[in-house]
Amino acid sequence: MSEKKRRYPDYDALWHLVTMGVLTPDHTPNGWQPPAATDRKARVAMIDTSVAVTHPNLAPAINSTLALDFFSTRLGAFPYLDDDKIGALDLNTKTKVTTGLPRSSDLLAELIDRLSHGSPAREGSIRPMTSPEFSNHGTAIAGLIGSRPGILSETLETGEPDPNFKDIPLPYCGVDPTCEIVPVSTNFNPDPEHLILALLYAELIDADVILIPRVFSDPSRTVPELNQIIDGVPLRDLVAPTPHDPSDMEAWEELATLLINISMQRPIVCAAGNSQEDHGIYPANLASEHNGIIAVGAVNAKGFNSGYSATRNVTISAPSDDAQIYDRKEVRLDPNARSTSEMPEGVPSNDKFSSFDIISTDVPGIFGYSAGPFTRDDPDLGIHEFGSYFCSFGGTSASSALVAGFLSLAHSTGELAKDTDGLAAKDWLLSRSVKIKDGAEQTHFLSWDGKPKFPDA
């Protein structure tokens, strides 16, 4: 064992669920009962990258019928649903969220027409952009929301189990192992129309929770300071490499209003950012007491705000990993990364750092965060290297996924009714939190039972 590995402590892969009080230390439900099999599953719409839907822990959780990809084509392509079945989808077509938004209203009508008539996204076949190369972030996010314990098994060419292969249990689960997750995937730098369509689709499928574990690159809102006026011109226009298209700016404005409108109907959970942003990244920085947008920060396994996390304008925080800090404000170094004799002379010690990561599901094989040793995606034995099924994860992306799963669990267990709006869901969430202090800062930390258990404290 290497010296570096020896220094780091072992920890429970589900420590974040125990810390939040969702599970007891022996991994049993902490005071809640799973819903009956006949009940409608709580539905989480995840606007992110695609997901490795065949992962043994995720296959039962993903609603592949509703999964829609906006990466490949404007009105979306269904990766797993035949075109002739699209028209049978049950849609919330009476929604009023686009009232007063002409562009969004037109897009909603166009999307409803495309889905109601089962028409293909365009003439000819479309290959959805949902391959493993694009799916690492979404796969980790989905695992934290609602993965189930699974079994890794080998089959023969006939489809029968291989008697010479010993099944491998994968005892991992997300916050709500009874929910269903609908991946709504976009490209890595989508324009406002793509995002409007993704949000409208989440509204049409009547999601109980919408999760946005990423930033939307609105030129006006990604960095609020860019809105200051200099000689009558917004700073964003002065520093832009090319002039902003007025039509795009109008679309970004509509998107911001649409986000708030939808959040009044159902909660929208957003990652708050990983660079200590003053107000959080967009759209998390839209969160206020007057809407259902929930900005999520990160807390490490010792109960301190993670070194990278935004802390201002954060609605609630949830477990995640940590980051070292070495600046004028704070010195927080990883004591396990070096011996005492290696510590720079004169550097003050700080016991806030935690080496605990968040463990989640990963794309099996050579792609994903934890790649296997094979040189191709489909190994000869039919299974991937065991370690490639899971990965270390973190950031406020991980925290926001845990909050989305927490709200989903509330729906699954009857804590929240099906028609609970975004403001009521946010109020309930805050009622299931405790206040923790980190220096002068006070954070609402997610806790099912009001008794957070920080394992590295």
Stockholm file with secondary structure:
# STOCKHOLM 1.0

chainA/1-457         MSEKKRRYPDYDALWHLVTMGVLTPDHTPNGWQPPAATDRKARVAMIDTSVAVTHPNLAPAINSTLALDFFSTRLGAFPYLDDDKIGALDLNTKTKVTTGLPRSSDLLAELIDRLSHGSPAREGSIRPMTSPEFSNHGTAIAGLIGSRPGILSETLETGEPDPNFKDIPLPYCGVDPTCEIVPVSTNFNPDPEHLILALLYAELIDADVILIPRVFSDPSRTVPELNQIIDGVPLRDLVAPTPHDPSDMEAWEELATLLINISMQRPIVCAAGNSQEDHGIYPANLASEHNGIIAVGAVNAKGFNSGYSATRNVTISAPSDDAQIYDRKEVRLDPNARSTSEMPEGVPSNDKFSSFDIISTDVPGIFGYSAGPFTRDDPDLGIHEFGSYFCSFGGTSASSALVAGFLSLAHSTGELAKDTDGLAAKDWLLSRSVKIKDGAEQTHFLSWDGKPKFPDA
#=GR chainA/1-457 SS CCHHHHHSCCCCTTHHHHHTTSBCTTSSBSSCCCCCTTSCCCEEEEEESCCCTTCTTTTTTBCTTTCEESSSSTTCBCSSSCGGGGGGCCCCTTCCTTTTCHHHHHHHHHHHHHHHTTCCSSSSCCCCSCSGGGCHHHHHHHHHHHCCCEEECCBCTTSSBCTTSCCEEECCCCSCTTCEEEEEECCSSCCHHHHHHHHHHHHHTTCSEEEECSCCCCTTTSSGGGGCEETTEEHHHHHCSSCCCHHHHHHHHHHHHHHHHHHHHSCEEEECCSSCCSSCSTTGGGCCTTSSEEEEEEECTTSSBCTTCCCTTCSEEEECCCCCEESSSCEECCGGGSCGGGSCTTCCCCSCCCCCCEEEECCSSSSSSSCCSCSSSSCTTSSCCGGGGEEEECHHHHHHHHHHHHHHHHHHTTSSCTTCCHHHHHHHHHHTEEEEEETTEEEEEECSSSCCCCTTC
#=GC SS_cons         CCHHHHHSCCCCTTHHHHHTTSBCTTSSBSSCCCCCTTSCCCEEEEEESCCCTTCTTTTTTBCTTTCEESSSSTTCBCSSSCGGGGGGCCCCTTCCTTTTCHHHHHHHHHHHHHHHTTCCSSSSCCCCSCSGGGCHHHHHHHHHHHCCCEEECCBCTTSSBCTTSCCEEECCCCSCTTCEEEEEECCSSCCHHHHHHHHHHHHHTTCSEEEECSCCCCTTTSSGGGGCEETTEEHHHHHCSSCCCHHHHHHHHHHHHHHHHHHHHSCEEEECCSSCCSSCSTTGGGCCTTSSEEEEEEECTTSSBCTTCCCTTCSEEEECCCCCEESSSCEECCGGGSCGGGSCTTCCCCSCCCCCCEEEECCSSSSSSSCCSCSSSSCTTSSCCGGGGEEEECHHHHHHHHHHHHHHHHHHTTSSCTTCCHHHHHHHHHHTEEEEEETTEEEEEECSSSCCCCTTC
//
